[in-house]
Amino acid sequence: MIIITATFNLADPADTSKAVSNATPLQKATREDEPGCRSYVFSPDPCVDGQVIVFELWEDRDSLSAHFDHQNYFNMGSMFGEIGLSSAQSRKWRVTATEPVYDETPRARADFFTTEVQAYEETIIIAGHVDLHDPSERDDLLAASAPLQMATRDDEPGCQMYAFTADPCLPERIEVVEIWDDMASLAAHFDHENYFNMGNLIRSTSGRDSDHRKYRCDYDEPVYDETPRARADFFTL
């Protein structure tokens, strides 16, 4: 599997709603029509005005390569080009192992408890979603979560990304993307007040279903080479 993560900063933050609205049908088309696409989300960051968080999960190099030749990819790029970006950062990650975040207890685990081999220094990405039984609760929940998201990003060592965002395609869904330097930093997060406070906030809703997985990644590099051209292969190896 290959993961892509990115942050897009719009030239004019006032264009955020327009950009997300324009991106929504392209997200739906990519999710539904492109083989090998397990996740494809472009959603507004509730903590930073004008910032869009991107998360993609592809089954393999072939499916990602096909996406980079697909009209959906070109249309998304053209749309953001017309809207205008002040900056953008994107990386792709090679996944070596994946499993649920929670064991059967259930307890959040930073170690890969279903695998025989541990790789303590490899980056760990957590990705998943929370589906609220009452979609009308989503906006208030995300607004209340913003200070906790910022505290995690700013104050917890090893946190590269920590985003709970509104899925533009599904009104009940909150998308979750976290990137941690290593197992130790993720384990520290699971013992941190920010983690417990975020959990309590989510549990304060009237009801929810959730699914979270963690991905161990042994290598990452830019999505684009020096040309720049989007590359599905890991060209810096």
Secondary structure, DSSP 4 states (H G I P E B T S, - for coil): -EEEEEEEEESSGGGHHHHHHHHHHHHHHHHHHSTTEEEEEEEE-SSSTTEEEEEEEESSHHHHHHHHTSHHHHHHHHHHHHH-EEEEEEEEEEEEEEEESB-SS--B-SS-TTSS---TTSEEEEEEEEEESSGGGHHHHHHHHHHHHHHHHHHSTTEEEEEEEE-TT-TTEEEEEEEESSHHHHHHHHTSHHHHHHHHHHHTSS-EEEEEEEEEEEEEEESB-SS--B-SS-TT-
